[in-house]
Amino acid sequence: MEFVKNVGPIGMIFIMFSLGLNLTAKDFLEVVKKPRNLVIALICQMIILPVIGIIIISFFPMQAEFQLGVFLLLILPSAVMSNYATKLVKGNVALSITITSFCALVSFISIPIFLKIYSSFFKDVEFDLNLLKFSVRMFLFIALPTFVGILVRGNFKKFSEQNNLRFDRAAFFLFILIVIIAIFTERNNLGGYFADVGAISFVVIVSILTSVYLITRFTLKEVRIQRTIMIEAMLQNGAMGLIVGAQLFHELEYMTPIAVYALIQYVALMFYIGNININRLSKA
C-alpha cells in the first residue's frame, strides 16, 4: 500500500497530463454544437453509474471494504484509453475526449462529495474525509495536470500531435504497472479476495453495459455516439481509484473490485470491438 500511496500520485499526474494533451478548443466546440449527446453521456457517467453502484452494494452481500471499492469504482471518470478505443470502433473521438476530460476535471469535487454521501448511508467502513483538504489534494493530482496538458497542446501543437498516442499508451501501461506492483506487494493479504469479487465485478460490467445501451438506444440516433458513450461508461479510471483509496485507507481490500474490474473491462472491450468489426465486415 505504501507504494501506491507514495508513488501512485506521480503516476496519476502523468496519466492526467496525457489526457489533457488530447483536448483542444476545437473538439470542445464541436461537441457543444450538439449538447444533447454530451448531456446524455454525462448523465450516464455521473448519475447512472453511481446509482448502479448503490443498487449493487445494497442487494448483493459482500464485506464492507468491497462495497466501498465497488462504489469508488463507479464514481470515477472514464479511463484515458477510452479515447483510443473510441477510434477503433469509429466512434466520435471529440465527444469521447470531452467526456473524459470534463469528468476528470470535476472529479476533485464530485468524488469527495460522492464519498461524503456514501459515508452518511453506509457506516460499516469508517474513514476521515476532510472535504476541503481532500479536494485540494485531488485537484493537484488530477485537475491541474489535465489543465497543464491542455495548455501544452494549445502552445505546442506539433509536439502534442506527434506524441499524444505515445503518452496514451504509456499512461495505460503505467496504470497496469501500478496495479501489478500494488498486488505483488500485498499478495499475502489478497489471497481469496479475487474469487470473492470476480462475480460482483462481472455483475457491475453487465449492469453498466445493459443500462447505458438501453439509455443511448432510446435517446440517441447516431450509432457512433452510442458506441462512444458505451466505451466511456465501460472503461473506468482504475488508476485514479487506487490513488484516491490510498489517500484514505491503510488496507488494500477496497482496491480488489477496482483491480478485478480493470482486467474484466479490457476483456469486455476486446469482445465489443471485435463484435463491431465482425458486423462491419459482414455488411461490406
Backbone as numpy.savetxt, mean C-alpha at the origin, in Angstrom:
# Nx Ny Nz CAx CAy CAz Cx Cy Cz
13.43 -6.81 15.18 12.61 -5.61 15.18 13.47 -4.34 15.18
14.64 -4.42 15.85 15.51 -3.25 15.91 15.97 -2.84 14.51
16.19 -3.85 13.64 16.59 -3.54 12.26 15.50 -2.71 11.57
14.26 -3.16 11.66 13.15 -2.46 11.01 12.99 -1.06 11.59
13.14 -0.96 12.91 12.93 0.33 13.58 14.02 1.33 13.22
15.27 0.85 13.11 16.39 1.76 12.90 16.73 2.00 11.43
16.69 0.93 10.63 17.08 1.03 9.23 15.87 1.25 8.32
14.71 0.74 8.74 13.51 0.84 7.93 13.16 2.24 7.47
13.22 3.25 8.36 12.87 4.61 7.91 13.73 5.12 6.76
15.02 4.72 6.73 15.88 5.13 5.63 15.38 4.52 4.32
15.03 3.23 4.39 14.47 2.57 3.21 13.16 3.20 2.78
12.33 3.58 3.77 11.04 4.20 3.47 11.22 5.52 2.77
12.22 6.29 3.19 12.50 7.59 2.57 12.85 7.39 1.09
13.67 6.39 0.80 14.03 6.12 -0.60 12.81 5.67 -1.41
12.00 4.80 -0.83 10.81 4.29 -1.53 9.86 5.43 -1.88
9.63 6.33 -0.92 8.69 7.43 -1.17 9.30 8.47 -2.13
10.61 8.65 -2.08 11.28 9.53 -3.04 11.08 9.01 -4.46
11.22 7.70 -4.63 11.05 7.10 -5.96 9.62 7.27 -6.45
8.67 7.28 -5.52 7.27 7.52 -5.90 7.11 8.94 -6.42
7.70 9.91 -5.72 7.60 11.30 -6.14 8.18 11.55 -7.51
9.20 10.78 -7.89 9.82 10.94 -9.20 8.85 10.63 -10.35
7.79 9.92 -10.04 6.84 9.53 -11.10 5.76 10.57 -11.36
5.59 11.52 -10.45 4.44 12.43 -10.53 4.82 13.75 -11.19
3.99 14.17 -12.15 4.16 15.47 -12.78 2.85 16.24 -12.70
2.95 17.55 -12.84 1.75 18.40 -12.83 0.82 18.02 -14.00
1.42 17.63 -15.12 0.63 17.24 -16.29 -0.23 16.02 -15.99
0.36 15.03 -15.30 -0.39 13.83 -14.93 -1.57 14.19 -14.05
-1.30 15.02 -13.05 -2.34 15.40 -12.10 -3.47 16.15 -12.80
-3.13 17.09 -13.68 -4.14 17.87 -14.39 -4.99 16.99 -15.31
-4.35 15.99 -15.89 -5.09 15.05 -16.75 -6.14 14.29 -15.96
-5.77 13.88 -14.76 -6.69 13.14 -13.90 -7.83 14.02 -13.41
-7.51 15.27 -13.07 -8.52 16.20 -12.53 -9.59 16.51 -13.57
-9.26 16.37 -14.85 -10.26 16.62 -15.89 -11.43 15.64 -15.78
-11.19 14.47 -15.23 -12.24 13.48 -15.00 -12.24 13.09 -13.52
-12.73 13.99 -12.67 -12.62 13.78 -11.22 -13.36 12.55 -10.72
-14.37 12.09 -11.46 -15.15 10.93 -11.03 -14.24 9.71 -10.82
-13.31 9.50 -11.76 -12.40 8.36 -11.66 -11.58 8.43 -10.38
-11.06 9.63 -10.08 -10.23 9.79 -8.90 -11.04 9.64 -7.62
-12.25 10.18 -7.62 -13.12 10.10 -6.43 -13.46 8.64 -6.12
-13.84 7.87 -7.15 -14.17 6.46 -6.94 -12.94 5.71 -6.42
-11.78 6.01 -7.00 -10.55 5.35 -6.57 -10.23 5.65 -5.11
-10.38 6.90 -4.71 -10.07 7.29 -3.33 -11.09 6.71 -2.35
-12.33 6.59 -2.78 -13.34 5.95 -1.93 -12.96 4.49 -1.68
-12.54 3.81 -2.75 -12.12 2.40 -2.60 -10.92 2.29 -1.68
-9.91 3.14 -1.90 -8.65 3.02 -1.18 -8.76 3.48 0.27
-9.51 4.55 0.53 -9.47 5.18 1.85 -10.72 4.95 2.70
-11.75 4.37 2.09 -12.98 4.08 2.85 -13.32 2.59 2.81
-13.42 2.05 1.60 -13.83 0.65 1.46 -12.82 -0.30 2.10
-11.53 -0.08 1.87 -10.51 -0.98 2.42 -10.49 -0.98 3.95
-10.50 0.19 4.61 -10.58 0.16 6.08 -11.86 -0.51 6.60
-12.97 -0.32 5.89 -14.22 -0.97 6.28 -14.09 -2.48 6.17
-13.45 -2.95 5.09 -13.20 -4.39 4.94 -12.38 -4.89 6.13
-11.38 -4.11 6.53 -10.56 -4.49 7.67 -11.37 -4.63 8.94
-12.24 -3.67 9.21 -13.09 -3.71 10.41 -13.99 -4.94 10.40
-14.58 -5.23 9.24 -15.49 -6.38 9.12 -14.73 -7.68 9.37
-13.57 -7.82 8.76 -12.81 -9.07 8.89 -12.36 -9.31 10.32
-11.80 -8.28 10.97 -11.31 -8.48 12.33 -12.45 -8.61 13.34
-13.66 -8.19 12.95 -14.82 -8.31 13.84 -15.43 -9.70 13.78
-15.32 -10.36 12.61 -16.03 -11.63 12.43 -15.12 -12.85 12.37
-13.82 -12.65 12.14 -12.91 -13.78 12.07 -12.08 -13.83 13.35
-12.12 -14.96 14.05 -11.35 -15.06 15.29 -9.85 -15.08 15.01
-9.11 -14.21 15.66 -7.65 -14.17 15.55 -7.11 -13.41 16.75
-5.84 -13.60 17.05 -5.29 -12.92 18.21 -5.19 -11.42 17.93
-5.15 -10.66 19.01 -5.28 -9.20 18.92 -4.20 -8.57 18.04
-2.96 -9.09 18.12 -1.88 -8.52 17.32 -2.14 -8.70 15.83
-2.72 -9.86 15.46 -3.05 -10.09 14.06 -4.17 -9.15 13.61
-5.13 -8.90 14.48 -6.20 -7.96 14.15 -5.64 -6.60 13.79
-4.72 -6.13 14.61 -4.10 -4.83 14.34 -3.31 -4.86 13.04
-2.61 -5.98 12.78 -1.84 -6.10 11.54 -2.73 -6.02 10.31
-3.88 -6.69 10.36 -4.82 -6.66 9.23 -5.35 -5.24 9.03
-5.72 -4.58 10.12 -6.26 -3.23 9.99 -5.19 -2.27 9.48
-3.98 -2.38 10.02 -2.88 -1.52 9.57 -2.62 -1.71 8.08
-2.66 -2.95 7.63 -2.46 -3.26 6.22 -3.46 -2.51 5.34
-4.71 -2.44 5.79 -5.79 -1.90 4.96 -5.97 -0.39 5.08
-5.15 0.27 5.88 -5.19 1.74 5.91 -3.95 2.34 5.27
-3.14 1.49 4.65 -1.92 1.96 3.97 -2.24 2.45 2.56
-1.42 3.35 2.03 -1.56 3.69 0.60 -1.08 2.53 -0.26
-1.32 2.62 -1.55 -0.92 1.54 -2.45 0.59 1.54 -2.65
1.12 0.40 -3.10 2.56 0.23 -3.28 3.06 0.99 -4.50
4.33 1.37 -4.46 4.93 2.09 -5.58 4.87 1.25 -6.86
5.01 -0.06 -6.75 5.02 -0.94 -7.92 3.67 -0.97 -8.63
2.62 -0.43 -8.02 1.31 -0.42 -8.67 1.34 0.39 -9.96
2.19 1.42 -10.01 2.29 2.25 -11.21 2.86 1.45 -12.38
3.89 0.66 -12.10 4.49 -0.19 -13.12 3.52 -1.29 -13.55
2.82 -1.88 -12.57 1.85 -2.94 -12.87 0.72 -2.41 -13.75
0.32 -1.16 -13.51 -0.74 -0.55 -14.32 -0.34 -0.46 -15.78
0.94 -0.17 -16.03 1.43 -0.13 -17.41 1.27 -1.49 -18.08
1.50 -2.56 -17.32 1.47 -3.91 -17.88 0.06 -4.34 -18.30
-0.97 -3.75 -17.69 -2.35 -4.13 -18.04 -3.01 -3.05 -18.90
-2.19 -2.12 -19.42 -2.70 -1.03 -20.27 -3.74 -0.18 -19.53
-3.48 0.05 -18.24 -4.37 0.89 -17.46 -4.03 2.36 -17.61
-4.61 3.20 -16.78 -4.37 4.63 -16.82 -3.25 4.96 -15.84
-2.04 5.09 -16.37 -0.86 5.27 -15.51 -0.92 6.60 -14.76
-1.40 7.65 -15.42 -1.50 8.96 -14.76 -2.41 8.88 -13.54
-3.53 8.16 -13.69 -4.44 7.99 -12.56 -3.78 7.18 -11.46
-3.07 6.12 -11.83 -2.39 5.27 -10.86 -1.38 6.07 -10.04
-0.57 6.86 -10.73 0.45 7.66 -10.05 -0.20 8.68 -9.11
-1.28 9.29 -9.58 -1.96 10.30 -8.76 -2.57 9.69 -7.51
-3.20 8.52 -7.65 -3.80 7.84 -6.49 -2.72 7.49 -5.47
-1.66 6.84 -5.95 -0.58 6.42 -5.06 0.05 7.62 -4.35
0.32 8.67 -5.11 0.97 9.84 -4.54 0.06 10.55 -3.55
-1.20 10.74 -3.91 -2.13 11.44 -3.02 -2.29 10.69 -1.71
-2.52 9.38 -1.79 -2.71 8.59 -0.57 -1.45 8.58 0.29
-0.29 8.56 -0.36 0.97 8.60 0.39 1.16 9.96 1.07
0.82 11.03 0.36 1.02 12.37 0.90 0.12 12.66 2.09
-1.09 12.10 2.09 -2.01 12.36 3.21 -1.91 11.30 4.29
-1.07 10.28 4.06 -1.01 9.17 5.02 -0.48 9.60 6.38
0.32 10.67 6.42 0.84 11.12 7.72 -0.28 11.69 8.59
-1.43 11.96 7.96 -2.62 12.38 8.70 -3.60 11.23 8.85
-3.85 10.51 7.73 -4.90 9.49 7.72 -4.55 8.27 8.58
-3.31 7.79 8.52 -2.93 6.60 9.28 -3.05 6.82 10.79
-2.49 7.91 11.34 -2.67 8.14 12.79 -4.13 8.27 13.21
-4.95 8.92 12.36 -6.37 9.07 12.70 -7.05 7.71 12.71
-6.79 6.88 11.70 -7.38 5.54 11.66 -6.94 4.72 12.87
-5.66 4.81 13.24 -5.16 4.06 14.39 -5.81 4.55 15.69
-6.05 5.86 15.76 -6.72 6.41 16.94 -8.14 5.88 17.04
-8.83 5.81 15.91 -10.18 5.25 15.87 -10.14 3.77 16.28
-9.16 3.04 15.75 -9.01 1.62 16.07 -8.83 1.43 17.58
-7.96 2.23 18.19 -7.68 2.08 19.62 -8.89 2.39 20.49
-9.84 3.13 19.93 -11.06 3.47 20.69 -12.03 2.29 20.75
-12.01 1.45 19.70 -12.97 0.35 19.61 -12.36 -1.01 19.94
-11.06 -1.19 19.66 -10.40 -2.46 19.91 -9.29 -2.20 20.93
-9.52 -2.60 22.15 -8.62 -2.26 23.25 -7.71 -3.41 23.67
-7.74 -4.52 22.91 -6.93 -5.67 23.30 -5.43 -5.42 23.13
-5.08 -4.58 22.15 -3.68 -4.22 21.95 -3.51 -2.75 22.34
-2.69 -2.51 23.34 -2.48 -1.14 23.80 -1.23 -0.55 23.17
-1.33 0.67 22.70 -0.16 1.37 22.20 -0.35 2.86 22.46
0.75 3.50 22.75 0.73 4.92 23.08 0.89 5.72 21.80
-0.18 6.30 21.32 -0.16 7.03 20.07 -0.32 8.52 20.33
0.79 9.23 20.36 0.77 10.69 20.42 0.52 11.20 19.01
-0.68 11.67 18.75 -1.11 11.97 17.39 -0.19 12.97 16.70
0.15 14.06 17.38 0.98 15.09 16.77 2.40 14.58 16.50
3.00 13.97 17.50 4.37 13.45 17.37 4.46 12.40 16.27
3.48 11.50 16.26 3.48 10.43 15.27 3.27 10.99 13.86
2.39 11.98 13.73 2.12 12.59 12.42 3.35 13.31 11.89
4.08 14.01 12.76 5.30 14.69 12.33 6.33 13.68 11.84
6.48 12.58 12.58 7.42 11.53 12.19 7.02 10.92 10.85
5.74 10.67 10.69 5.24 10.12 9.42 5.49 11.09 8.27
5.31 12.38 8.53 5.54 13.39 7.50 6.99 13.36 7.04
7.92 13.24 7.98 9.34 13.24 7.65 9.73 11.98 6.88
9.13 10.85 7.22 9.47 9.58 6.58 8.78 9.40 5.22
7.58 9.96 5.09 6.73 9.61 3.95 6.43 10.79 3.04
5.77 11.82 3.57 5.31 12.92 2.72 6.47 13.76 2.20
7.42 14.11 3.08 8.53 14.97 2.68 9.37 14.36 1.55
9.79 13.07 1.66 10.55 12.49 0.53 9.76 12.47 -0.77
8.43 12.29 -0.67 7.60 12.31 -1.88 7.62 13.69 -2.52
7.49 14.73 -1.70 7.57 16.10 -2.20 8.92 16.37 -2.86
9.99 15.88 -2.23 11.33 16.07 -2.79 11.43 15.38 -4.15
10.88 14.17 -4.24 10.88 13.46 -5.52 10.12 14.22 -6.59
9.00 14.82 -6.23 8.22 15.63 -7.18 9.03 16.83 -7.65
9.73 17.48 -6.72 10.56 18.65 -7.06 11.72 18.25 -7.97
12.34 17.11 -7.69 13.43 16.63 -8.54 12.91 16.32 -9.93
11.73 15.71 -10.01 11.13 15.41 -11.32 10.87 16.70 -12.10
10.39 17.74 -11.39 10.08 19.00 -12.05 11.31 19.76 -12.52
12.42 19.63 -11.79 13.61 20.41 -12.09 14.69 19.64 -12.86
14.61 18.31 -12.78 15.58 17.47 -13.50 14.82 16.40 -14.28
14.06 16.87 -15.24 13.13 16.00 -15.97 13.85 14.87 -16.69
14.95 15.17 -17.36 15.66 14.15 -18.13 16.19 13.05 -17.21
16.78 13.45 -16.08 17.29 12.48 -15.11 16.15 11.59 -14.61
15.01 12.18 -14.31 13.88 11.42 -13.78 13.34 10.43 -14.78
13.17 10.87 -16.02 12.63 9.99 -17.05 13.56 8.82 -17.35
14.86 9.06 -17.26 15.83 8.00 -17.54 15.96 7.00 -16.40
15.63 7.44 -15.19 15.93 6.61 -14.03 14.72 6.20 -13.18
13.51 6.71 -13.49 12.39 6.42 -12.58 12.04 4.94 -12.52
12.19 4.21 -13.64 11.92 2.77 -13.60 12.96 2.06 -12.74
14.21 2.49 -12.83 15.25 1.92 -11.98 14.94 2.16 -10.50
14.50 3.37 -10.19 14.14 3.69 -8.81 12.96 2.85 -8.35
11.97 2.67 -9.23 10.80 1.84 -8.89 11.23 0.42 -8.54
12.07 -0.15 -9.39 12.52 -1.53 -9.15 13.38 -1.62 -7.89
14.24 -0.62 -7.70 15.08 -0.62 -6.50 14.21 -0.50 -5.25
13.15 0.30 -5.32 12.23 0.45 -4.18 11.54 -0.87 -3.87
11.13 -1.59 -4.91 10.47 -2.88 -4.72 11.42 -3.88 -4.06
12.65 -3.98 -4.57 13.60 -4.93 -4.00 14.04 -4.52 -2.59
14.06 -3.22 -2.33 14.38 -2.75 -0.99 13.31 -3.18 0.00
12.05 -3.08 -0.43 10.94 -3.55 0.41 11.07 -5.03 0.71
11.36 -5.84 -0.33 11.52 -7.28 -0.15 12.67 -7.56 0.82
13.75 -6.78 0.69 14.91 -6.96 1.57 14.55 -6.67 3.02
13.80 -5.59 3.24 13.37 -5.24 4.60 12.54 -6.37 5.20
11.62 -6.91 4.43 10.77 -8.00 4.91 11.60 -9.23 5.24
12.51 -9.61 4.33 13.31 -10.82 4.52 14.19 -10.70 5.77
14.86 -9.56 5.92 15.76 -9.38 7.07 14.96 -9.34 8.37
13.80 -8.66 8.33 12.96 -8.59 9.53 12.50 -9.98 9.95
12.09 -10.79 8.97 11.64 -12.15 9.27 12.80 -13.00 9.78
13.98 -12.86 9.14 15.13 -13.67 9.53 15.57 -13.35 10.96
15.62 -12.07 11.30 16.09 -11.70 12.63 15.11 -12.11 13.73
13.84 -12.29 13.36 12.83 -12.69 14.35 12.28 -14.09 14.07
13.06 -14.89 13.34 12.55 -16.19 12.86 12.12 -17.12 14.00
12.78 -17.04 15.14 12.43 -17.92 16.26 11.09 -17.57 16.89
10.64 -16.34 16.67 9.37 -15.89 17.25 8.19 -16.02 16.29
8.52 -16.28 15.01 7.46 -16.27 14.01 6.90 -17.65 13.68
7.56 -18.70 14.26 7.20 -20.09 14.00 5.88 -20.37 13.32
4.79 -20.38 14.11 3.50 -20.80 13.55 2.62 -19.68 13.07
3.14 -18.45 13.09 2.28 -17.31 12.74 1.81 -17.35 11.29
2.70 -17.79 10.39 2.33 -17.76 8.98 1.19 -18.73 8.68
1.21 -19.86 9.34 0.11 -20.81 9.16 -1.20 -20.22 9.68
-1.11 -19.45 10.76 -2.31 -18.86 11.36 -2.90 -17.75 10.50
-2.04 -16.99 9.82 -2.50 -15.79 9.13 -2.73 -16.00 7.63
-2.23 -17.09 7.08 -2.35 -17.32 5.64 -3.79 -17.28 5.16
-4.69 -17.97 5.87 -6.09 -18.00 5.47 -6.72 -16.62 5.56
-6.38 -15.88 6.61 -6.92 -14.52 6.78 -6.44 -13.61 5.66
-5.17 -13.72 5.29 -4.62 -12.90 4.21 -5.33 -13.21 2.89
-5.65 -14.49 2.68 -6.39 -14.87 1.48 -7.79 -14.26 1.50
-8.45 -14.29 2.64 -9.78 -13.68 2.78 -9.69 -12.18 2.50
-8.62 -11.54 2.98 -8.45 -10.10 2.77 -8.37 -9.77 1.29
-7.51 -10.48 0.55 -7.33 -10.13 -0.86 -8.57 -10.47 -1.69
-9.25 -11.56 -1.36 -10.49 -11.88 -2.07 -11.55 -10.82 -1.79
-11.62 -10.36 -0.56 -12.59 -9.31 -0.19 -12.29 -8.01 -0.93
-11.01 -7.66 -1.01 -10.63 -6.43 -1.72 -11.00 -6.53 -3.18
-10.59 -7.61 -3.84 -10.83 -7.75 -5.27 -12.31 -7.80 -5.59
-13.08 -8.51 -4.78 -14.52 -8.62 -5.03 -15.20 -7.27 -4.85
-14.91 -6.59 -3.75 -15.56 -5.31 -3.46 -15.22 -4.25 -4.50
-13.93 -4.13 -4.81 -13.50 -3.10 -5.76 -14.00 -3.41 -7.16
-14.01 -4.69 -7.52 -14.54 -5.07 -8.84 -16.00 -4.65 -8.98
-16.81 -4.95 -7.98 -18.23 -4.62 -8.04 -18.46 -3.10 -8.08
-17.70 -2.38 -7.27 -17.86 -0.92 -7.23 -17.48 -0.29 -8.56
-16.33 -0.67 -9.10 -15.87 -0.06 -10.36 -16.69 -0.55 -11.55
-17.16 -1.79 -11.47 -17.94 -2.35 -12.58 -19.24 -1.59 -12.77
-19.85 -1.13 -11.68 -21.15 -0.47 -11.77 -21.08 1.05 -11.69
-19.90 1.61 -11.50 -19.80 3.07 -11.42 -18.93 3.68 -12.52
-18.10 2.87 -13.16 -17.19 3.38 -14.18 -17.33 2.59 -15.47
-17.18 3.27 -16.60 -17.38 2.62 -17.89 -16.07 2.11 -18.50
-14.99 2.86 -18.34 -13.73 2.49 -19.00 -13.06 1.31 -18.29
-12.77 0.28 -19.06 -12.13 -0.91 -18.51 -10.74 -0.59 -17.98
-10.01 0.29 -18.66 -8.65 0.61 -18.22 -8.65 1.34 -16.87
-9.71 2.09 -16.59 -9.83 2.76 -15.30 -10.15 1.73 -14.21
-11.03 0.79 -14.55 -11.38 -0.28 -13.61 -10.13 -1.08 -13.23
-9.32 -1.42 -14.21 -8.10 -2.18 -13.96 -7.13 -1.39 -13.07
-7.03 -0.11 -13.34 -6.12 0.75 -12.56 -6.51 0.75 -11.09
-7.78 0.93 -10.80 -8.24 1.00 -9.42 -8.12 -0.36 -8.74
-8.35 -1.43 -9.50 -8.18 -2.78 -8.94 -6.75 -3.00 -8.47
-5.78 -2.61 -9.29 -4.38 -2.80 -8.94 -3.99 -1.93 -7.76
-4.48 -0.69 -7.75 -4.17 0.22 -6.64 -4.68 -0.35 -5.31
-5.86 -0.94 -5.34 -6.44 -1.49 -4.11 -5.75 -2.79 -3.72
-5.32 -3.56 -4.72 -4.71 -4.87 -4.45 -3.32 -4.74 -3.84
-2.51 -3.81 -4.36 -1.11 -3.70 -3.94 -0.97 -2.67 -2.82
-0.85 -3.16 -1.60 -0.70 -2.28 -0.45 0.78 -2.07 -0.11
1.08 -0.90 0.44 2.46 -0.54 0.73 2.93 -1.21 2.02
3.32 -2.48 1.88 3.73 -3.25 3.05 4.94 -2.68 3.76
5.88 -2.10 3.00 7.06 -1.52 3.63 6.66 -0.43 4.61
5.71 0.39 4.22 5.25 1.45 5.12 4.61 0.85 6.37
3.88 -0.24 6.20 3.25 -0.90 7.34 4.28 -1.37 8.35
5.39 -1.94 7.85 6.44 -2.40 8.74 7.06 -1.24 9.51
7.30 -0.13 8.81 7.94 1.02 9.45 7.01 1.66 10.47
5.74 1.82 10.09 4.77 2.42 11.01 4.64 1.57 12.27
4.50 0.26 12.08 4.35 -0.63 13.23 5.57 -0.65 14.12
6.75 -0.57 13.50 7.99 -0.60 14.29 8.13 0.61 15.19
7.47 1.70 14.81 7.52 2.90 15.65 6.60 2.79 16.87
5.68 1.82 16.83 4.67 1.71 17.89 4.87 0.50 18.79
5.46 -0.58 18.26 5.49 -1.84 19.00 6.90 -2.43 19.07
7.09 -3.28 20.06 8.34 -4.04 20.18 8.17 -5.44 19.61
6.94 -5.97 19.64 6.68 -7.31 19.12 6.52 -7.26 17.61
6.69 -8.44 16.99 6.63 -8.52 15.54 5.35 -9.19 15.03
4.48 -9.62 15.95 3.29 -10.34 15.51 2.42 -9.52 14.57
2.31 -8.22 14.84 1.47 -7.35 14.02 1.91 -7.38 12.56
3.22 -7.63 12.33 3.78 -7.58 10.99 3.39 -8.79 10.15
3.03 -9.89 10.80 2.82 -11.14 10.09 1.76 -11.04 9.00
0.55 -10.48 9.26 -0.42 -10.35 8.17 0.11 -9.49 7.02
0.89 -8.46 7.35 1.43 -7.59 6.31 2.43 -8.34 5.45
3.33 -9.11 6.09 4.35 -9.86 5.35 3.72 -10.94 4.48
2.76 -11.67 5.04 2.09 -12.73 4.28 1.31 -12.14 3.12
0.58 -11.05 3.39 -0.20 -10.41 2.32 0.72 -9.88 1.21
1.90 -9.37 1.60 2.84 -8.84 0.61 3.22 -9.92 -0.40
3.34 -11.17 0.05 3.64 -12.26 -0.87 2.42 -12.62 -1.71
1.26 -12.72 -1.06 0.04 -13.12 -1.76 -0.36 -12.09 -2.82
-0.18 -10.80 -2.51 -0.64 -9.77 -3.44 0.10 -9.83 -4.78
1.39 -10.18 -4.74 2.13 -10.25 -6.00 1.84 -11.53 -6.77
1.50 -12.59 -6.07 1.03 -13.81 -6.75 -0.31 -13.52 -7.43
-1.22 -12.85 -6.70 -2.52 -12.48 -7.28 -2.34 -11.54 -8.47
-1.39 -10.63 -8.35 -1.13 -9.69 -9.44 -0.67 -10.42 -10.70
0.21 -11.41 -10.55 0.69 -12.17 -11.71 -0.47 -12.88 -12.41
-1.37 -13.48 -11.61 -2.54 -14.13 -12.21 -3.44 -13.11 -12.90
-3.61 -11.95 -12.28 -4.47 -10.90 -12.84 -3.92 -10.41 -14.18
-2.62 -10.11 -14.21 -1.98 -9.65 -15.44 -2.02 -10.74 -16.50
-1.74 -11.98 -16.09 -1.76 -13.09 -17.03 -3.14 -13.29 -17.64
-4.18 -13.21 -16.81 -5.54 -13.39 -17.30 -5.92 -12.31 -18.31
-5.54 -11.06 -18.03 -5.85 -9.96 -18.95 -5.14 -10.16 -20.28
-3.86 -10.55 -20.23 -3.10 -10.74 -21.46 -3.61 -11.93 -22.27
-4.04 -13.00 -21.59 -4.61 -14.16 -22.29 -5.90 -13.76 -23.00
-6.76 -13.01 -22.32 -8.01 -12.55 -22.93 -7.75 -11.64 -24.12
-6.70 -10.80 -23.99 -6.38 -9.87 -25.07 -5.92 -10.65 -26.30
-5.09 -11.69 -26.08 -4.59 -12.49 -27.19 -5.70 -13.30 -27.86
-6.65 -13.77 -27.05 -7.74 -14.58 -27.60 -8.69 -13.75 -28.47
-8.74 -12.44 -28.19 -9.62 -11.56 -28.97 -8.92 -10.98 -30.19
-7.58 -11.13 -30.21 -6.81 -10.55 -31.32 -7.02 -11.34 -32.62
